[in-house]
Amino acid sequence: MKHSIEEAKKLGHGAILFFGHPEYYPRFGFVPANEFGITDCNGENYPAFMAMELKENFLKNITGKFIEADIYNDDLNREAAKVFDRRFNATV
């Protein structure tokens, strides 16, 4: 995780937002996204929706809804994901 955070900084990203295990990721500096005024696409928030600023004050005065890219929509990508996974595991 530390490597990924450093790579995101090198690439110039200002923040990371994602859904993850709320007992695990705070050790790396992640906090609930609602601390920055950001909710999920339905206007909700819960412990698994987390954020981390990579640039100081990058999320200051930011409010809004986090909308995931279509690539994460299981209904749209289920078959493509299976084809991709087959490249690594012939039993999928």
N, C-alpha and C positions, 0 to 999 in steps of 0.2 A: 504494500500500500504506500509506503514511504516513497518508493521509487516512482510509482505512478503519479503521486502528488508533485514530486520534483519535475517529472517530465511535463506535466500540465503547465507548471510555472514556466519552464523553458520555452514551451510553445506559445506563451503569452496569454494563456487563459486567465481570466480574472476571478473565477470561482468554480467550484464543483458542487453540483446538486445531484442527489440520487436517492434511491430507496434502498436501505440496507438494514442490517441488524443493529438496533439501537443500543445494545449493550456492548457491541464490539467497536464501532467506528468512532465514538467520542474520544478514545485513547489517541487518535490521530489528529484531533482538533475539530471534528465535525460536531455541529450543534443542530437542534431542530430548525428547519427552514423558516418556521414562523418567527424566529428571532430576527429575521430580516424582512418580515412582512410578506413572505412568499408562501403560497398554498399550492396544492395540487390542482389539476385541471378542473376539479369539481368544487374548488373553494375550501377544501378540507385540509386539515393537517393532523399528523399523528407522529409518534416518536420515530418511526422508520423513515420518514422523509427528512433528509438531512442536508446541510450545506456547509461549505467552508470557503471563506474568502482566501484567494491566493494573492491578491493585491489589496493592500490596506484600503478600507472603505469602499471597495468595489461595489458592494451591495447596499451601501448607505443610500437611504431614500429610495430604494427600489421596492416596489410592491407589485404584486401581480400573481398570475397563475402559471405554474410550470406545466407545459404541455410537451409530453414525450414525442419524439419523432415516430413516424409510422413504422419504422423498422422494429419497434418494440411491441407492436400490436400483434398479439398471437393469432387473432382471427385472420389477419392479412398475410401473415408470414409463416404459418405453421408448416406448410409443405416445403417452402424454401429452407427453413431451418433444418428440417429432416434431411434434405439433400445435402446441405452443408455438413451436418453432423456425420453423415455416412463417410465423408472423407477421412474421418478420424476413428470411426468405430463401425466395422462392417455389420454389427448386430443391430444397429438402429433401424 
